[in-house]
Amino acid sequence: MSAESPIEPFTERYGTALHDARLPRNLLAFQRSWRATRDGAFKRLEAETSSNFGIAAAILKRAKDAVLADPISARRRFVDAARAKGAQVHEVQTADDARAVISQLLQEHGVRLLAKGKSMVAEEIFLNHHLEAEGVQVIETDLGEWIFQLAHETPSHMVMPAIHKSRQQVASLFEERTGRQVPHEDVQVQVHFAREELRRIFLSADAGMIGANALIAETGSVMLVTNEGNGDLVSTLPRLLIVIAGWEKIVPTFADATAQIRLLARSGTGQEITTYTSFITGPEPDGELHIVLVDNGRTAMWSDPDAREALRCIRCAACADVCPPYQVVGGHVFGYVYSGAIGLVNTPFHHGLEADAEPQSLCVSCNACATVCPASIPLPQLILDNRARVVAADGLPWYKRAAFSVWAQPRLFDLATRFASVAGSPFASRGLLRVPLPEPLRWRTPPALAKRPARDACLGRTFEADSSGPWSRSRARGVTVAYFLQCIADRFAPEQVDAALRVLRACGARVVVPEGQHCCGLAPLDSGDRSTARALAKQTIETLERAQVDYVVSGASSCAIAIMHDLPRLLRDEPEWHSRAERLAARTLDLLSFVEKVADPPQLGASDGPTVTYHSFCQSTNVLGIAASGPRLLRRAGVQLVDLPEMDVCCGFGGGASVDHPQVSRGIVERKLDNVRTTGAEVLCTDNPGCVLHLRGSSNAAGMSVEVVHVAEVLARRLGS
């Protein structure tokens, strides 16, 4: 905490969160409730209108992009229209400028008590902290904001600032700060108590301050969307009203603002519409309206053609509401001022890269945030961009630097993993290393390197199609496939590679395993080491493009996604390599998509084998949209399948994130294992090797008897290949 910022250092916030056992329980209950209400709201939108989430998001994107195409013109339109209606507009560049303008306004009007509505920009510039140091009493009038103000905290969520606290914690806080008894279980009584306490503030405040959900260029209006009456009271009772907002809140027309409402309520709280929507156009009679239009890094963000997309954000917080790490540590850790994925994106522009260096490392790249963002912001990509900036500025952690220096050299990597396999063999049992671990790491039994990697049995070989099995006459008959091994399966779980090859052949495909393949570059890319990632990506492209095949397939969905989506973007500044990456991407598929869409095998009869439940790798769901493919194929193969609750929620592997932050990974996987227990299944399968090893190790450490395997292993057993 400093004179400039009231926010504690990351290590303190992180440690506090990890030691708060109630925090993840509170947030898990909230996330589950939000997901159900949000999804229900959009289903009703689709059922009752000609719109849906995708259509509404596209409309909002067009409106926001119209402003971003020429922000100077959009700002001029809004400022001119607002001034024409009697508002006084102050355009400021920095946080210091904004604080100075507001301080001067309050001094000129003799303001000692400021009633404040919700404003994330005020939080962004640490306005309360500054004004209180100048002797102005600032009272938050939004219920959630008042709660965190009483607790001497900052908001942990952009829409529901105190969502991390339970009703019991809120009641205790009210009692501690007011000396009055408050029921610990009755939320309605707590709300009534807060209303009584805040009523005198509305009546005696010298000035009011609010934020803005949108600024309408054609009319100069301020749009305010709330579920509490405080916004209307703050904006109408005091004679002086100050609106503080970033210029990215500008939308061209009133119709664009209403399009935003359609998404904001459903995405933020799961409502069709919020309780209050107000449009403020000019000051009240005998009043003053001042609009402080803040830049504070927004122009720098706009100047970056990628980061610019984040300026479409409407502050709905949906990205936090689906985020697995956020559920474990909360918004005080997963973010800085702005929480959730958007906070990991915009923090460097508002508060500097150092403020983002640690929070961004918590992201597990599950991509869930991108699927619910109503402004169509490519949040996962932008987070990885910031991660690369952090690595460029600060370097990699020593252990990753050492690992990637070996990883980048295929021969050295091969020798190192073979040596490690021999060294670890005395401690290996059934694919796991039985070694003593410090307490913080005992929740997951580490995997053992295989005695022989998969490449020893298949690299450089061609495997002919099965001509007699139950799926041999599928539509893949006569197709030739190049199989990409993937590092983890190759070195830790060769049985996964063997099973995938057998499934492909069982579908009638001829399979080639190209010589020279090593790593697609995903691991260093996810860690922010783009130099190593580019080198490995190019080596992979060169290797796979030599194969004269119809498709490139991998049993590792993560690698298939990297080849299809990440490598073209990674190499976009090198035109020749970019074209080669796109050509490779166009003929690459994950194993499940190939089997379901290309092979389209016939239905088999029911088996009497073990009961199976299926976890969909998070990126399979969120990037490829194939969450249902695994269950469909298992049922098509006659497997006895038990549905897994929240099957498409991340398991917490997250590549390097589970190494960097093992306690966060533990919190995420415990949610997954709790769901697995409810199924009673004998086998848990998934479509990504990293998830298999992560779930196998964590379930073993938890004393569970469930067998954890790749979905290809279940299919291969069923097909009798």
C-alpha positions in Angstrom: 0.0 0.0 0.0 1.3 3.5 -0.9 0.2 7.1 -0.8 -0.7 6.7 -4.4 -2.4 3.3 -4.3 -4.4 1.7 -1.4 -3.9 -1.7 -2.9 -1.6 -4.0 -1.0 1.3 -5.8 -2.8 0.4 -9.0 -4.7 2.1 -11.4 -2.4 0.1 -10.1 0.6 -3.2 -10.2 -1.3 -2.4 -13.7 -2.6 -1.4 -15.1 0.8 -4.5 -13.7 2.4 -6.7 -15.2 -0.3 -5.1 -18.7 0.0 -5.6 -18.7 3.7 -9.3 -17.7 3.5 -11.2 -21.0 3.4 -14.5 -19.3 3.1 -13.6 -17.2 0.0 -13.6 -20.0 -2.6 -16.9 -21.4 -1.1 -18.6 -18.1 -1.4 -17.4 -17.5 -4.9 -18.2 -21.1 -6.1 -21.8 -20.7 -4.9 -22.0 -17.3 -6.7 -20.5 -18.6 -10.0 -22.9 -21.5 -10.1 -25.9 -19.3 -9.4 -24.7 -16.7 -12.0 -24.2 -19.3 -14.7 -27.7 -20.7 -14.3 -29.4 -17.3 -14.3 -27.3 -15.8 -17.1 -27.8 -18.9 -19.4 -31.5 -18.8 -18.6 -31.8 -15.1 -19.4 -30.2 -15.6 -22.8 -32.3 -18.7 -23.5 -35.4 -16.7 -22.9 -34.1 -13.9 -25.1 -33.7 -16.4 -28.0 -37.1 -18.0 -27.3 -39.0 -14.8 -27.1 -37.3 -12.6 -29.8 -35.5 -13.0 -33.0 -32.2 -12.3 -31.2 -29.7 -14.3 -29.2 -26.4 -13.8 -27.5 -24.4 -13.9 -30.7 -26.6 -11.5 -32.6 -26.8 -9.1 -29.7 -23.0 -9.2 -29.2 -22.4 -8.5 -32.9 -24.6 -5.5 -32.8 -22.8 -4.1 -29.7 -19.4 -4.8 -31.3 -20.4 -2.8 -34.4 -21.5 0.2 -32.2 -18.3 0.1 -30.2 -16.1 -0.4 -33.2 -17.7 2.7 -34.8 -16.3 4.8 -31.9 -12.9 3.0 -32.0 -12.6 3.7 -35.7 -12.4 7.4 -35.0 -12.4 8.1 -31.2 -11.4 11.8 -31.6 -14.5 12.5 -33.7 -16.7 10.4 -31.3 -15.4 12.3 -28.3 -16.0 15.6 -30.1 -19.6 14.7 -30.9 -20.3 13.7 -27.3 -18.6 16.7 -25.8 -20.4 19.2 -28.1 -23.8 17.6 -27.5 -23.3 17.5 -23.7 -22.2 21.1 -23.6 -25.1 22.1 -25.8 -27.4 20.6 -23.1 -25.7 22.6 -20.3 -23.2 20.1 -19.0 -19.6 21.2 -18.3 -17.2 18.6 -19.8 -13.6 18.3 -18.6 -11.3 16.2 -20.8 -8.3 14.9 -18.8 -5.3 12.9 -19.8 -4.0 11.4 -16.5 -5.2 10.2 -13.2 -3.5 13.2 -11.6 -5.4 15.5 -13.9 -8.7 13.9 -13.1 -8.1 14.1 -9.3 -7.0 17.7 -9.6 -10.1 18.7 -11.6 -12.5 17.0 -9.1 -10.6 18.4 -6.1 -10.9 21.9 -7.5 -14.7 21.4 -8.2 -15.3 20.2 -4.6 -13.2 23.0 -3.1 -15.0 25.7 -5.2 -18.4 24.4 -4.0 -17.3 23.9 -0.4 -18.0 20.2 -0.5 -17.2 18.3 2.7 -19.5 15.3 2.2 -19.6 13.5 -1.2 -22.3 10.9 -1.8 -20.8 8.5 -4.4 -22.5 6.0 -6.7 -20.6 3.2 -8.3 -17.7 4.2 -10.6 -14.9 1.9 -11.7 -13.0 4.9 -13.1 -13.0 6.5 -9.6 -11.5 3.3 -8.3 -9.0 3.3 -11.2 -7.6 6.7 -10.2 -7.9 5.9 -6.4 -10.1 8.9 -6.0 -11.5 8.1 -2.6 -8.0 7.7 -1.2 -7.0 11.1 -2.6 -10.1 13.0 -1.5 -10.1 11.6 2.0 -6.5 12.8 2.4 -7.8 16.2 1.5 -10.4 16.1 4.2 -13.5 15.3 2.0 -15.7 12.6 3.5 -16.6 10.2 0.7 -19.5 7.7 1.3 -20.2 4.9 -1.1 -24.0 4.5 -1.5 -24.0 1.4 -3.6 -24.6 -1.4 -1.1 -21.7 -3.6 -2.2 -19.4 -0.6 -2.4 -20.5 0.6 1.1 -19.7 -2.9 2.4 -16.2 -2.9 1.1 -15.7 0.7 2.3 -16.7 -0.3 5.8 -14.2 -3.3 5.5 -11.4 -0.9 4.3 -11.1 -3.0 1.1 -11.3 -2.4 -2.6 -14.0 -3.9 -4.9 -13.4 -7.6 -5.7 -15.9 -7.6 -8.6 -17.0 -4.9 -11.0 -20.8 -5.5 -10.7 -21.1 -7.0 -7.2 -18.1 -5.5 -5.3 -18.6 -7.5 -2.1 -19.7 -10.8 -3.7 -16.7 -12.5 -1.9 -18.4 -11.9 1.4 -21.1 -14.1 2.9 -24.2 -12.8 4.6 -22.7 -13.8 8.0 -19.5 -11.8 7.3 -21.6 -8.8 6.2 -23.7 -8.9 9.3 -20.6 -9.1 11.5 -19.1 -6.1 9.6 -22.2 -4.0 10.1 -22.2 -4.8 13.8 -18.6 -4.0 14.2 -18.8 -0.7 12.4 -22.2 0.6 13.8 -22.5 -1.1 17.1 -26.0 -2.3 16.2 -27.3 -5.8 16.2 -27.9 -7.2 12.7 -29.4 -10.7 11.8 -26.7 -12.9 10.4 -29.1 -15.0 8.1 -31.7 -12.5 6.9 -30.3 -10.6 3.8 -33.4 -8.5 3.4 -33.1 -7.1 7.0 -29.4 -6.4 6.2 -30.4 -4.4 3.1 -33.0 -2.5 5.1 -30.4 -1.7 7.8 -28.0 -0.4 5.1 -30.8 1.7 3.6 -31.4 3.3 7.0 -27.8 4.1 7.5 -27.3 5.6 4.1 -30.6 7.7 4.0 -29.0 10.6 5.9 -26.1 10.6 3.5 -28.4 11.3 0.5 -30.2 14.1 2.4 -27.0 15.8 3.7 -24.5 15.4 0.9 -23.0 18.5 -0.6 -22.4 16.8 -3.9 -23.0 13.6 -5.8 -20.8 11.5 -8.0 -21.6 8.7 -10.4 -20.0 6.7 -13.1 -21.6 6.0 -16.5 -22.5 2.8 -18.3 -22.6 4.6 -21.6 -22.2 8.1 -22.9 -24.4 8.8 -25.9 -22.8 10.9 -28.6 -25.9 12.0 -30.5 -27.6 13.5 -27.4 -24.8 14.1 -24.9 -26.6 11.9 -22.4 -25.2 9.8 -19.6 -26.7 6.3 -19.2 -26.8 4.9 -15.7 -27.9 1.3 -15.1 -28.4 0.1 -11.5 -30.4 -2.2 -9.3 -30.6 0.2 -6.4 -32.2 3.6 -6.0 -28.9 5.1 -4.9 -27.9 6.1 -8.4 -31.0 8.2 -8.9 -30.8 9.8 -5.5 -27.1 10.6 -5.8 -27.7 12.1 -9.3 -30.7 14.3 -8.4 -30.7 15.4 -4.7 -27.3 17.2 -4.5 -27.0 20.4 -6.4 -23.6 19.5 -7.8 -23.3 16.2 -9.8 -20.0 14.9 -11.1 -20.0 12.1 -13.7 -16.6 10.4 -14.1 -16.1 8.0 -17.0 -13.5 6.8 -19.5 -14.1 8.0 -23.1 -14.5 4.4 -24.3 -18.0 4.5 -22.8 -19.1 6.6 -25.7 -21.6 5.0 -28.1 -22.9 6.7 -31.2 -26.7 6.6 -30.7 -29.5 6.1 -28.2 -30.3 2.8 -30.0 -26.7 1.6 -29.4 -27.1 2.3 -25.7 -30.2 0.3 -25.6 -28.5 -2.5 -27.4 -25.9 -2.4 -24.6 -28.6 -2.7 -22.0 -29.9 -5.8 -23.6 -26.5 -7.5 -23.0 -25.4 -5.8 -19.8 -28.3 -6.9 -17.6 -28.2 -10.5 -18.8 -24.4 -10.7 -18.7 -24.0 -8.9 -15.4 -26.7 -10.2 -13.2 -28.8 -12.6 -15.3 -31.7 -10.2 -15.5 -33.7 -9.3 -18.6 -33.4 -5.7 -17.4 -32.1 -4.0 -14.3 -34.4 -2.2 -11.8 -33.3 1.3 -12.8 -32.1 2.7 -16.1 -31.6 6.5 -16.1 -30.6 8.9 -18.9 -29.2 12.2 -17.7 -29.1 14.9 -20.3 -27.9 18.2 -18.9 -28.1 19.4 -15.3 -31.1 19.6 -13.0 -32.8 23.0 -12.7 -30.6 25.2 -10.5 -28.0 22.4 -10.5 -24.6 21.8 -12.1 -23.5 18.8 -14.1 -19.8 18.2 -14.6 -18.6 15.3 -16.8 -15.0 14.3 -16.3 -13.9 12.4 -19.4 -10.8 10.4 -18.5 -8.1 9.0 -20.8 -5.5 7.5 -18.3 -3.9 5.1 -20.8 -6.9 4.6 -23.0 -5.3 6.3 -26.0 -2.2 4.1 -25.5 -4.5 1.1 -25.5 -6.2 2.3 -28.6 -2.8 2.7 -30.3 -2.2 -1.0 -29.9 -4.3 -2.7 -32.7 -4.8 -5.8 -30.5 -5.4 -4.2 -27.1 -7.7 -1.7 -28.7 -10.4 -4.4 -28.7 -10.5 -4.3 -24.9 -11.9 -0.8 -25.1 -15.3 -2.4 -26.1 -15.7 -3.7 -22.5 -19.0 -2.8 -20.9 -17.9 -3.8 -17.4 -20.4 -6.6 -17.0 -17.8 -8.8 -15.1 -18.9 -12.0 -17.0 -15.3 -12.8 -17.5 -14.8 -13.1 -13.8 -18.0 -15.0 -13.3 -16.8 -18.0 -15.4 -13.1 -17.8 -14.4 -11.8 -20.8 -12.4 -8.8 -19.0 -10.8 -11.0 -16.1 -9.8 -13.3 -18.6 -8.0 -10.3 -19.7 -5.9 -8.6 -16.4 -5.0 -11.1 -13.7 -5.8 -10.9 -10.3 -7.5 -8.4 -8.8 -5.1 -5.8 -11.2 -6.5 -7.1 -12.0 -10.0 -6.7 -8.4 -11.1 -5.6 -5.1 -9.7 -8.4 -2.5 -9.8 -10.4 -4.2 -12.5 -10.9 -7.9 -11.7 -11.3 -10.8 -14.0 -9.8 -11.3 -17.4 -10.4 -7.7 -18.5 -8.3 -6.6 -15.5 -5.4 -8.7 -16.6 -5.7 -7.0 -20.0 -6.1 -3.3 -19.1 -4.0 -3.0 -15.9 -0.7 -2.3 -17.7 -2.3 0.6 -19.5 -3.8 2.2 -16.4 -1.3 1.2 -13.7 1.8 -0.1 -15.4 3.1 -3.5 -16.4 4.4 -4.2 -12.9 0.9 -4.1 -11.4 -0.1 -6.9 -13.9 3.0 -9.0 -13.7 1.8 -11.4 -11.0 -2.0 -11.4 -11.5 -1.7 -12.3 -15.2 0.3 -15.4 -14.3 -2.8 -16.8 -12.6 -4.6 -17.3 -15.9 -4.9 -20.9 -16.9 -5.8 -20.1 -20.5 -9.1 -22.0 -20.3 -10.7 -19.4 -22.7 -14.1 -19.5 -20.8 -14.0 -15.7 -20.6 -14.1 -15.4 -24.4 -17.3 -17.4 -24.6 -19.4 -15.1 -22.4 -17.9 -11.7 -23.3 -20.8 -9.6 -24.7 -18.3 -7.3 -26.4 -16.5 -10.1 -28.3 -13.1 -9.2 -26.8 -10.4 -11.9 -27.4 -9.4 -11.8 -23.8 -7.3 -15.0 -23.7 -5.1 -13.7 -26.6 -4.7 -10.3 -25.0 -3.7 -11.9 -21.6 -1.0 -13.9 -23.4 0.2 -10.7 -25.1 0.6 -9.1 -21.7 2.4 -12.2 -20.4 4.8 -11.9 -23.3 5.4 -8.3 -22.3 6.1 -9.3 -18.7 8.6 -11.9 -19.8 10.3 -9.4 -22.2 10.6 -7.0 -19.3 11.4 -9.3 -16.4 12.4 -12.6 -17.9 11.1 -16.1 -17.2 11.3 -17.8 -13.8 14.6 -19.7 -13.5 12.9 -23.1 -13.7 11.1 -22.2 -16.9 14.2 -20.6 -18.4 16.2 -23.8 -17.7 13.4 -26.0 -19.1 12.9 -24.1 -22.3 16.6 -23.9 -23.0 16.5 -27.7 -23.2 13.1 -27.9 -24.8 14.2 -25.7 -27.7 16.9 -28.3 -28.7 15.2 -31.6 -29.7 18.2 -33.8 -29.3 19.1 -32.4 -25.9 15.5 -32.7 -24.8 15.4 -36.3 -25.9 18.6 -37.2 -24.0 17.4 -35.3 -20.9 14.0 -37.0 -20.7 15.5 -40.4 -21.3 18.0 -39.8 -18.5 15.3 -38.5 -16.2 13.2 -41.6 -17.0 16.0 -43.9 -15.9 16.8 -41.8 -12.8 13.2 -41.8 -11.7 12.4 -45.5 -12.5 13.1 -46.7 -8.9 10.4 -44.4 -7.7 7.9 -45.0 -10.5 4.7 -47.1 -10.1 1.8 -47.3 -12.5 2.8 -44.1 -14.2 3.2 -42.1 -11.0 6.3 -41.0 -9.0 6.1 -42.2 -5.4 8.4 -39.6 -3.8 8.0 -37.5 -0.7 6.7 -34.0 -1.4 6.3 -30.8 0.8 2.8 -30.3 2.1 1.7 -27.7 -0.4 2.4 -30.1 -3.2 1.0 -33.3 -1.8 -2.4 -32.8 -3.3 -1.2 -34.2 -6.7 1.0 -37.2 -7.2 3.5 -36.3 -10.0 3.6 -38.4 -13.2 6.5 -40.6 -14.0 8.3 -40.5 -17.3 7.7 -43.6 -19.4 10.4 -46.2 -19.7 10.2 -45.8 -23.5 8.6 -42.8 -25.2 5.9 -43.4 -27.8 8.2 -42.3 -30.6 10.3 -45.4 -30.2 7.4 -47.5 -31.4 5.9 -45.3 -34.1 8.1 -42.4 -35.3 8.7 -42.6 -39.0 6.3 -45.5 -39.5 3.2 -45.9 -41.5 0.2 -47.9 -40.1 -2.3 -49.4 -42.5 -6.0 -49.1 -41.9 -8.0 -51.8 -40.1 -10.2 -53.5 -42.7 -12.4 -55.7 -40.5 -13.4 -53.8 -37.3 -16.8 -52.5 -36.4 -15.8 -48.9 -37.5 -13.6 -49.9 -40.5 -16.1 -48.9 -43.1 -16.6 -45.4 -41.8 -16.2 -42.4 -44.1 -12.5 -42.1 -43.2 -11.8 -45.3 -45.2 -9.1 -44.4 -47.7 -8.0 -41.3 -45.9 -4.4 -40.8 -44.9 -3.6 -39.0 -41.7 -0.4 -37.6 -40.2 -0.4 -38.1 -36.5 1.2 -35.5 -34.2 2.5 -37.1 -31.0 2.5 -34.2 -28.4 5.2 -33.9 -25.9 3.3 -35.1 -22.8 1.7 -38.1 -24.3 5.0 -39.0 -26.1 7.2 -38.9 -22.9 4.7 -39.6 -20.1 1.8 -41.6 -21.5 2.8 -43.6 -24.7 -0.3 -45.7 -24.2 -2.4 -42.7 -25.2 -0.6 -42.4 -28.5 -0.9 -46.1 -29.1 -4.7 -45.9 -28.4 -5.2 -42.9 -30.7 -3.4 -44.7 -33.5 -5.5 -47.7 -33.1 -8.7 -45.6 -33.1 -7.7 -43.9 -36.3 -6.9 -47.2 -38.0 -10.1 -48.7 -36.7 -12.0 -45.9 -38.5 -10.4 -47.0 -41.7 -7.7 -44.4 -41.9 -4.1 -45.0 -43.0 -1.8 -43.3 -40.4 1.7 -41.8 -40.9 3.8 -40.6 -38.0 6.2 -38.1 -39.5 9.9 -38.3 -38.6 11.4 -35.3 -36.9 8.4 -34.0 -35.0 9.1 -32.5 -31.6 6.9 -29.8 -30.0 4.4 -27.3 -31.4 5.6 -24.5 -29.2 2.5 -24.3 -27.0 4.3 -24.6 -23.6 6.7 -21.7 -24.1 3.9 -19.7 -25.8 1.6 -20.1 -22.8 4.5 -19.0 -20.6 5.2 -15.8 -22.6 8.4 -17.1 -24.2 7.6 -16.2 -27.8 11.1 -16.6 -29.1 11.3 -20.2 -28.2 7.6 -20.7 -29.3 8.4 -19.3 -32.7 11.4 -21.6 -33.2 9.4 -24.7 -32.2 6.4 -23.7 -34.2 8.5 -23.3 -37.4 10.2 -26.7 -36.8 6.7 -28.3 -36.4 5.4 -26.6 -39.6 8.4 -27.8 -41.6 8.0 -31.4 -40.3 4.3 -31.7 -40.8 4.0 -29.9 -44.2 6.3 -32.5 -45.7 3.7 -35.2 -45.0 1.6 -36.0 -48.1 -1.6 -36.6 -46.2 -5.3 -35.5 -46.1 -5.3 -34.5 -42.5 -3.0 -33.8 -39.5 -4.5 -35.2 -36.3 -3.4 -35.1 -32.7 -4.9 -36.8 -29.7 -3.8 -33.7 -27.7 -6.6 -31.2 -28.3 -4.3 -28.5 -26.9 -1.7 -29.0 -29.6 -4.4 -29.2 -32.3 -5.8 -25.9 -31.1 -2.3 -24.4 -31.0 -1.6 -25.5 -34.6 -5.1 -24.3 -35.8 -5.4 -21.0 -33.9 -2.2 -20.0 -32.1 0.6 -20.6 -34.7 -0.9 -18.4 -37.4 -1.2 -15.5 -34.9 2.2 -16.1 -33.5 3.8 -15.9 -36.9 1.6 -13.2 -38.4 4.5 -10.7 -38.7 6.4 -13.1 -41.0 4.3 -13.3 -44.1 5.8 -16.5 -45.5 5.6 -18.4 -42.2 2.2 -17.1 -41.6 0.9 -18.5 -44.9 2.6 -21.8 -44.1 1.0 -21.9 -40.7 -2.4 -21.2 -42.1 -2.1 -23.9 -44.7 -1.2 -26.4 -41.9 -4.0 -25.1 -39.7 -6.5 -25.7 -42.5 -5.9 -29.5 -42.6 -5.4 -30.0 -38.8 -8.0 -31.6 -36.5 -8.2 -32.9 -33.0 -8.8 -36.6 -32.7 -12.5 -36.3 -31.6 -13.4 -34.0 -34.4 -11.8 -36.3 -37.0 -13.6 -39.3 -35.7 -17.0 -37.6 -35.4 -17.0 -35.3 -38.4 -14.7 -37.1 -40.9 -15.1 -40.8 -40.0 -18.7 -40.6 -38.8 -18.6 -44.2 -37.6 -21.8 -46.3 -37.0 -23.6 -46.9 -33.7 -22.4 -49.9 -31.7 -24.4 -52.0 -29.3 -24.3 -51.3 -25.6 -21.3 -52.8 -23.7 -21.2 -54.3 -20.3 -17.9 -52.6 -19.5 -17.2 -50.2 -16.6 -19.2 -47.0 -16.2 -17.4 -44.0 -17.7 -17.7 -40.2 -17.1 -16.2 -37.6 -19.4 -14.4 -34.3 -18.7 -14.2 -32.0 -21.7 -10.8 -30.2 -22.0 -11.6 -26.6 -21.4 -10.3 -25.3 -24.7 -12.1 -28.1 -26.6 -15.2 -26.5 -25.2 -14.3 -22.9 -25.4 -12.2 -22.7 -28.6 -13.4 -25.7 -30.7 -16.9 -25.9 -29.3 -16.8 -29.7 -29.2 -17.8 -30.3 -25.5 -20.5 -32.7 -26.6 -18.3 -34.6 -29.1 -16.7 -36.8 -26.5 -19.9 -38.0 -24.9 -21.6 -38.5 -28.3 -18.7 -40.7 -29.5 -18.6 -42.7 -26.3 -22.3 -43.4 -26.6 -21.9 -44.2 -30.2 -19.3 -46.8 -29.2 -21.8 -48.3 -26.7 -19.9 -47.1 -23.6 -21.9 -46.9 -20.4 -21.6 -43.1 -19.8 -22.5 -41.2 -16.7 -22.8 -37.4 -17.2 -20.3 -35.3 -15.3 -21.7 -32.1 -13.7 -19.8 -29.1 -15.0 -18.0 -31.4 -17.4 -16.6 -28.4 -19.4 -15.2 -26.4 -16.5 -11.4 -26.3 -16.4 -9.7 -29.0 -14.3 -6.9 -26.6 -13.2 -4.0 -28.0 -15.2 -3.4 -24.9 -17.2 0.1 -26.0 -18.4 2.7 -23.9 -16.6 0.1 -22.2 -14.5 -0.3 -25.3 -12.3 3.5 -25.2 -11.7 3.6 -21.5 -11.0 0.6 -21.5 -8.7 0.0 -25.0 -7.4 -2.4 -23.9 -4.7 -4.7 -22.3 -7.2 -4.6 -25.4 -9.4 -5.5 -27.4 -6.3 -8.5 -25.3 -5.6 -9.7 -25.7 -9.2 -9.2 -29.5 -9.4 -11.0 -30.1 -6.1 -14.1 -28.7 -7.7 -13.7 -31.2 -10.6 -13.0 -34.1 -8.3 -16.1 -33.3 -6.2 -18.1 -33.5 -9.3 -16.5 -36.8 -10.4 -17.4 -38.3 -7.0 -21.1 -37.6 -7.5 -21.1 -39.8 -10.7 -19.9 -43.0 -9.1 -18.1 -43.8 -12.4 -15.3 -46.3 -12.5 -13.4 -44.5 -15.3 -12.8 -40.8 -15.9 -11.7 -39.9 -19.4 -10.8 -36.7 -21.2 -9.4 -35.6 -24.5 -6.2 -33.9 -23.5 -3.0 -35.6 -22.2 -2.2 -32.8 -19.7 -5.6 -33.1 -18.1 -5.2 -36.9 -17.9 -2.0 -36.6 -15.9 -3.3 -33.8 -13.7 -6.5 -35.6 -12.9 -4.8 -38.9 -12.4 -2.3 -37.4 -10.0 -4.8 -35.4 -8.0 -7.3 -38.2 -7.8 -4.6 -40.6 -6.6 -3.5 -38.1 -3.9 -7.1 -37.7 -2.8 -7.4 -41.5 -2.4 -9.9 -42.0 -5.2 -10.1 -45.3 -7.0 -11.3 -43.9 -10.3 -9.2 -44.8 -13.3 -8.2 -41.8 -15.3 -7.4 -42.3 -19.0 -7.5 -40.6 -22.4 -10.8 -40.9 -24.3 -8.9 -42.7 -27.1 -8.1 -45.5 -24.6 -11.8 -46.0 -23.8 -12.7 -46.1 -27.5 -9.8 -48.4 -28.4 -10.8 -50.9 -25.7 -14.4 -50.8 -26.8 -13.5 -51.3 -30.5 -11.2 -54.2 -29.5 -8.5 -52.8 -31.7 
